[in-house]
Amino acid sequence: MSKTCRPTPSVSDSEWTVRQVVPRCDWDAVVETCPACGDAVDLRDPYVQVELDRERTPDRSVKLTHERRLLSFCGEACAAQWLDGSTARSDETADR
């Protein structure tokens, strides 16, 4: 089974939609950086995963119509803080 790539988290545009926020714990010995506080997130320990989704721009050479990002947060407080911050940025962009 392949894993989804976890790119650098940046939600600077309002195209991204939050699909789900779930507590997780994986078997993989992978350590990532929490997008909110910068602490290390060991995916073998409990953490919070945020799944983002957006529609891709049409391109004949690419069959996939959606792009997905998985972000790993060290806890609910960091996930909520990051989501509140990204929502505020989206609102500011929409107001312009």
Backbone bond lengths (Angstrom), bond angles and torsions (degrees), N, CA, C in turn:
res aa  C-N    CA-C-N  psi(-1)  N-CA   C-N-CA  omega(-1)  CA-C   N-CA-C  phi
1 M - - - 1.435 - - 1.531 107.92 -
2 S 1.305 116.62 133.05 1.463 119.61 179.79 1.516 110.29 -89.61
3 K 1.314 114.95 151.55 1.457 120.85 178.61 1.517 108.32 -98.77
4 T 1.313 115.92 151.41 1.456 120.65 175.75 1.512 108.81 -77.09
5 C 1.300 116.49 136.81 1.457 121.39 178.02 1.526 109.36 -64.36
6 R 1.292 116.85 137.55 1.457 120.99 178.73 1.525 108.71 -107.83
7 P 1.340 116.92 89.80 1.462 120.37 -177.74 1.513 112.17 -74.09
8 T 1.318 114.80 171.79 1.456 120.46 177.35 1.515 109.43 -58.07
9 P 1.331 117.74 126.65 1.457 119.53 -176.99 1.523 112.13 -73.60
10 S 1.296 116.03 121.52 1.449 120.95 171.15 1.508 107.32 -153.02
11 V 1.289 115.84 118.05 1.449 120.89 178.77 1.516 105.67 -116.76
12 S 1.332 115.33 80.00 1.448 119.71 -176.49 1.513 112.05 -95.66
13 D 1.322 117.90 -8.19 1.453 119.48 178.39 1.515 110.06 -124.43
14 S 1.308 116.42 164.11 1.458 120.65 -174.05 1.527 112.46 -87.90
15 E 1.331 118.27 7.53 1.452 121.50 -179.45 1.529 112.52 -71.37
16 W 1.313 118.11 -24.75 1.465 122.14 -176.37 1.518 110.16 -77.18
17 T 1.325 116.23 139.17 1.455 123.13 176.81 1.518 108.19 -119.15
18 V 1.318 116.73 135.25 1.467 121.01 175.77 1.523 107.31 -78.26
19 R 1.319 115.97 116.82 1.461 121.18 -179.31 1.523 112.00 -87.35
20 Q 1.328 116.38 -41.48 1.458 119.26 178.83 1.521 110.70 -162.46
21 V 1.309 114.13 153.73 1.466 122.67 174.37 1.522 104.89 -128.76
22 V 1.348 116.20 114.84 1.463 119.60 -173.83 1.526 111.33 -137.28
23 P 1.337 116.53 146.07 1.468 119.23 171.44 1.523 108.49 -73.94
24 R 1.324 116.43 140.25 1.465 121.15 -177.19 1.523 110.61 -138.04
25 C 1.302 114.54 165.56 1.453 123.98 171.23 1.521 105.63 -158.16
26 D 1.340 117.71 120.81 1.455 121.59 -175.41 1.527 110.97 -106.71
27 W 1.317 114.96 168.89 1.463 121.42 176.28 1.516 111.24 -89.65
28 D 1.316 116.99 -18.97 1.469 120.94 -176.90 1.520 111.75 -70.78
29 A 1.312 115.28 142.24 1.466 121.06 176.72 1.520 108.80 -88.94
30 V 1.329 116.50 63.15 1.450 122.62 -178.68 1.522 108.65 -111.24
31 V 1.323 115.69 138.40 1.458 120.71 176.23 1.522 107.61 -118.81
32 E 1.322 115.78 127.38 1.455 121.78 178.18 1.522 109.08 -119.85
33 T 1.314 115.50 173.54 1.464 120.81 179.53 1.517 109.02 -104.56
34 C 1.325 116.22 132.25 1.454 121.95 178.56 1.534 108.58 -66.42
35 P 1.340 118.73 124.84 1.460 121.09 -179.15 1.530 113.77 -64.64
36 A 1.325 117.64 -21.79 1.459 120.62 -176.89 1.528 112.79 -87.93
37 C 1.332 117.15 -49.79 1.468 119.63 -173.05 1.524 114.13 -111.40
38 G 1.341 117.09 -14.43 1.456 120.47 178.97 1.516 114.70 85.93
39 D 1.329 118.78 -0.76 1.468 121.60 177.95 1.527 110.46 -71.35
40 A 1.323 115.71 159.01 1.458 121.30 177.13 1.529 109.50 -74.08
41 V 1.330 116.30 137.30 1.461 122.75 177.70 1.516 107.31 -117.26
42 D 1.324 116.48 107.30 1.462 122.02 176.62 1.529 106.61 -83.19
43 L 1.327 116.73 116.56 1.456 120.40 -174.05 1.524 113.63 -71.69
44 R 1.339 117.67 -6.69 1.471 120.16 173.00 1.518 110.52 -78.92
45 D 1.321 117.09 -21.29 1.464 122.25 177.11 1.526 109.16 -93.99
46 P 1.330 117.71 162.08 1.464 119.78 177.75 1.533 111.28 -59.06
47 Y 1.332 115.68 136.53 1.457 122.19 176.82 1.523 108.30 -150.23
48 V 1.319 117.53 174.53 1.462 122.24 179.42 1.526 108.24 -112.54
49 Q 1.334 115.85 128.08 1.463 120.85 179.53 1.529 109.17 -107.89
50 V 1.332 115.49 131.86 1.462 122.05 175.32 1.521 107.09 -111.03
51 E 1.324 115.65 125.72 1.461 120.92 177.49 1.513 109.14 -103.27
52 L 1.334 115.78 123.55 1.459 122.28 177.89 1.523 108.75 -110.78
53 D 1.320 116.06 148.99 1.454 121.41 -178.00 1.526 108.69 -141.69
54 R 1.330 116.04 144.53 1.464 119.55 171.82 1.520 109.10 -150.55
55 E 1.316 114.87 155.03 1.453 120.83 178.20 1.519 108.99 -78.11
56 R 1.316 116.07 136.15 1.462 121.01 177.60 1.516 109.50 -80.99
57 T 1.314 115.23 152.01 1.453 119.22 174.29 1.522 108.43 -70.23
58 P 1.311 117.33 139.71 1.466 120.23 -177.07 1.532 111.99 -59.02
59 D 1.314 115.31 132.76 1.455 122.08 178.30 1.527 106.40 -148.75
60 R 1.288 117.09 124.48 1.466 120.77 -175.99 1.519 113.23 -61.76
61 S 1.314 117.46 -26.95 1.463 119.59 -176.95 1.521 113.07 -83.16
62 V 1.337 117.88 -9.53 1.464 121.88 -177.76 1.528 109.10 -118.22
63 K 1.314 116.53 125.66 1.460 120.71 -179.62 1.523 113.16 -84.44
64 L 1.324 116.34 -25.79 1.460 119.49 -177.41 1.528 110.35 -71.07
65 T 1.318 115.59 133.93 1.461 119.81 -177.81 1.518 113.10 -103.50
66 H 1.337 117.57 -9.28 1.460 121.01 179.89 1.521 110.34 -131.55
67 E 1.311 114.86 150.75 1.461 122.42 176.52 1.527 107.15 -116.72
68 R 1.318 116.58 140.63 1.464 120.68 -176.91 1.516 109.67 -126.80
69 R 1.325 115.64 141.67 1.464 122.06 173.85 1.518 108.69 -128.51
70 L 1.329 115.30 137.55 1.453 122.07 175.41 1.519 107.65 -114.81
71 L 1.319 116.07 124.18 1.459 121.98 179.20 1.517 109.01 -113.77
72 S 1.325 116.64 140.37 1.466 121.81 -178.99 1.517 110.11 -112.55
73 F 1.314 116.49 122.17 1.466 123.21 -179.30 1.526 109.52 -112.80
74 C 1.319 116.36 148.77 1.458 120.34 -176.97 1.535 112.62 -71.34
75 G 1.313 118.33 -18.16 1.459 120.84 178.78 1.522 111.84 -171.12
76 E 1.331 114.96 175.73 1.461 120.92 -178.71 1.525 112.34 -62.63
77 A 1.323 116.94 -37.61 1.464 120.38 -178.06 1.527 111.10 -62.99
78 C 1.322 117.07 -43.47 1.471 120.62 178.81 1.526 111.23 -66.92
79 A 1.331 117.27 -40.88 1.463 120.41 178.75 1.527 110.26 -62.68
80 A 1.328 116.91 -44.95 1.465 120.93 179.49 1.525 110.99 -63.95
81 Q 1.316 116.77 -42.16 1.472 120.76 178.71 1.522 110.50 -61.52
82 W 1.319 117.18 -45.78 1.464 121.16 -178.59 1.525 111.05 -66.43
83 L 1.346 116.63 -42.78 1.462 120.37 179.00 1.527 111.16 -64.81
84 D 1.324 117.51 -40.28 1.468 120.50 177.29 1.519 110.53 -63.24
85 G 1.328 117.17 -40.18 1.457 121.75 179.31 1.516 111.85 -67.69
86 S 1.340 117.41 -40.33 1.464 119.56 -179.48 1.523 110.48 -72.09
87 T 1.327 117.84 -31.63 1.458 121.05 176.42 1.516 110.07 -67.38
88 A 1.336 116.59 -41.08 1.462 120.47 178.99 1.529 110.16 -63.65
89 R 1.343 117.65 -40.40 1.467 120.61 178.28 1.518 110.66 -64.58
90 S 1.333 118.04 -39.66 1.460 121.92 179.33 1.523 110.65 -65.39
91 D 1.342 116.21 -40.73 1.468 120.45 178.84 1.520 110.55 -63.99
92 E 1.334 117.09 -40.87 1.456 120.79 179.62 1.519 110.52 -64.37
93 T 1.321 117.36 -40.49 1.460 121.64 178.92 1.528 110.39 -65.26
94 A 1.319 117.45 -40.67 1.462 121.87 -179.88 1.527 111.34 -67.10
95 D 1.330 117.23 -32.72 1.461 121.45 -179.51 1.519 112.49 -71.39
96 R 1.317 117.63 -21.79 1.466 120.89 -177.24 1.489 112.70 -75.70
